[in-house]
Amino acid sequence: MPTISTEQTKNIIKDVAIYLRKSRGVDEDLQKHRTALEELCLIKNWRYTEYGEIGSSDSIVSRPQMIQLLKDVENEMYDAVVVIDIDRLSRGDGEEQARIKNILRRSGTLIVTPNKVYDLEDDGDDMYSDFEGFIARAEYKQIKKRLKRGKKQGSRRGDWTNGTPPYPYVYQEWYDENSRELFKKDKGLVVNREKYTTYRTMLEKVIVDGITPNEIAWELNRKGSLSPRGGRWHGATIQRILVDETHMGKIISNKSAGDGHAEKRSKDSKDLVHFSKDKWVIVENCHEAVKTQEEHNKLLLFFGRETKTPRRKGTRIFPLSGLLKCSRCGHTMVMNYRADRKSQEYIKPCWYHDAVGNKCGNSGSDSTIVHEQIMIQLDKKRQELKENSKKDGGENDSVLREIKMILTEIAKLEKKMIRIDELVEDEYYTLPEAIKRKSDLKTLLDEAETKLTLYQLKLNSNAKVTSTERLLLIDKFIEEIAQENLTPKEINELYKRVVSHIIWDRKKDDYVVEVNFL
């Protein structure tokens, strides 16, 4: 290990931050850097804290550990920042490099590499670091240029160069399925047979049975099958997978150029441009196909079909629009007018389905009962406000108690979720059992969080105005709502002056209407 050349720093440096960043490569490369820098700190008897990340971006915005390090350096937590090479701090543009240097300079923080100590307050060290940064940026641009060129050339040869392969493929060495012998010369897209079964099931359900992606997602979630990212399936995910042309054995490139990231893109990146299909580069027979062209066409026809649902011509306002919340799932209830009696507003059954397709089950009804309850509960509220006009804020006590109880319940459920993972590691639960148990707990957790949201809404509403102000609002509302020939929109606007939201629940002939006032 090379020695530090600046003798004076031996007594100055006590606490350091080790910053590790591997732009490209694997964790083993990062580990080599970590070992070297930890050894340096041990030799010098420095206390150290590690900040490590793997990422290809040269922008600080996309490097959370660098952002945290700069905050800690600004707070003068370290005497030095230790890196394997000075370009590990930044290969970005001059502006970002200057930002890092200014923070280090203002806080009096040194930069230490295994070969040199940089004191940015020294003109020589400052100039030398600028020179090394210039060389690193030039080298980085050449690396990016070669990588882009290699990716284009590879895709034109029929190699997979597009990152994570589409489901049900994996990127690995090709092998003969009969002999199971690897062809170690080449790597490419290989069909995962377990995923292939699921893929074909999804495809056939659409083109043979006409089942929608949402229904397929619900069925897969009920079975505990995991999505490509290891979570719940969604209809949009299934549709995106099924229409991918890679599944016909093709490699398609040159669909677009430029950078479409809003935050991660560097300042010299070009804007994202999508090319027309005649400019795409399509290489056939690159890997095993999992669907035919005929099946692909049927999928496109299915997803491009015209539905019976008419296009919305505009948002229609009903007297209760945006006010009614489902007591079971927390979603907003939808209103409509009866087809046989167009002037009669009614509440539609709750539309919400959970991840496995279970319908919420909260029924609808004629809305007359809600309008009646608004006036009945408003009158009670008016009397309470008259009696308690000098005790503003007292009514929040019960709401706060409810919020505290719900938070305790949520904490218990979250601990149970963590405990399930521990029990899987101890082989107390099998993976399918754990998935089922976590799904049940997730349902309870969602219900608790829905209740918490509703009570927080109520608490926030209570804090907005005093009792006297509320009384004035209610009196004005009662006066205006009594007017004749009000339009649905006008009634809705009047309701929203005094009502925060209304909790609705119906089981057969049993109604629950809880009006929460502003």
C-alpha positions, 0 to 999 in steps of 0.5 A: 500500500503506497504511503501518503506523501503529505506528512502534515495530514497524519495528525489532521485526518482522524475521521474519513468517509469512504466513497465507493462507486462502480459505474459498470461491472459487478459487486466483486469489483466494488469489493476490491476497491472496498478492501483497498480503502479499508486497508488504507484506513486501518494502516493510518488508524482513521475512523471511517464511514462507508458510502457505496453505490453501483450505477451507470449515471454520471449525474449527482441527481441519480447518485443518492449516496453521493447526495448524502455524502455531500450533505454530511461533508457540508456539516463538517462531519469528516476530515477527508473523503477517501476514494480509489481514484479521484474520478470516482467522485465525478465524471460529470460535466464541469458544473457538477465537478465544480459543485463537489469541489466547492463543497469540499473546499468550503468545509476544509475536507481533503480528498485522499486516494491510495497515491495522493492527498489533495488539499483543494485550498492549495493551488497546485493540488486544485490544478492537478485535480482539474487536470485529472478530472479532464482526462477522466471525462475524456476517457469516459466519453470514449467509453460511452461512445464505444459502448453505444457503437458496440450495442448497435453492432451487436443488435444488428448481428442479432445479439440481445443488447437491450438489458433485462430480457422480456418474460419468459426469456433469461439471458444466459449461455445457450444449451442443447435441451436434449444433452443439456450441454452448454455452448459456451461461445455464445450467450443469448435469450433462452426460454425459462420453461417454468415461465414459458408455461405461464406465458402460454397460458396467458396467451391462450386465455386471450386468443382462445377464451377472450379473457381480459388481461385484468382477469388473468392477473387476478387469477395469477395473483390468487395462485400466488404466481409472481410477476417478472419483478417479483410482485403482483401481476397487473393487466397492463403488465400482461398486455405489454408482455403479450404484444412484445415482438421479441417472442417471435424470435426477433431482435428489434433495434433502432426504435428510438434515439436520445435520452428520455429520462427527465432527471437522470439524463446528462446535460449533453444528451439529445432529446428522445426521438422515436423512429417510424417502423420502416427505419427499425432494424429487425433481425429474424431467427435470433432465438427460440420463438414462443409465439407465431406471427398468426398468434401475434396478429390475433393478440393485436386484433384483440387488444385493438378491438372496439368496445361497447363503452362509448367515449366520454363527452365530458365530466358530468356533475351530480349533486354528490359527485366526489363526496361519497367514499366507500367505507370498505376500500376508501375509494370514491363512489360513482353516481349516475341517473336511473335510465327509467327516471332520468331525474333520479340520482343513484349510487352505483355499487363500488367499482373497486377490485383488489389484486386477486379480483375480489370485488369490494361488495359495497352496494349502491342505492337511491341517493335520497337517503344520503341527501336526507342524512346530510340535512339531519346530521347537519342539524345535529352538528349545528346544535353541537357547535352552538353548545361548544362554540367556546371550546374549539378543538375539543372535538378532535380528542376522539379523532386523535384517539382513533388515529392512535389506535389505528397507528398501533394496529398498523405497527403490529401488522407491519411487524407480522409481515417482517416476522413472516420473512424470518419464519420462511428463512427458518423453514417454518413457512413454505414460500406458498404459505408465506405468500398467502399469509402476507396477502391476508395481512396486506388486506388488513393493512390496506383496511387500516391505512384506509381508516387512517386516511379518513380520520386524518381527513376529518382531523384536518377538516376540524382544524380549518375553522372555528366553531363560530365560523362553521356556524356562519357557513352552515346558516348560509348553506341552509339559506342557499340550499332552500332555493328552487331550481338549483342545478346539480352542479350548484347543489354539489358546490353548496355541499362542498362548502360544508361537507368534507366527505361522506362514508357510505356502506350498505348491506342489503337493507342496512345503510350506514351514512356518516357525514364528515363536515368541514 
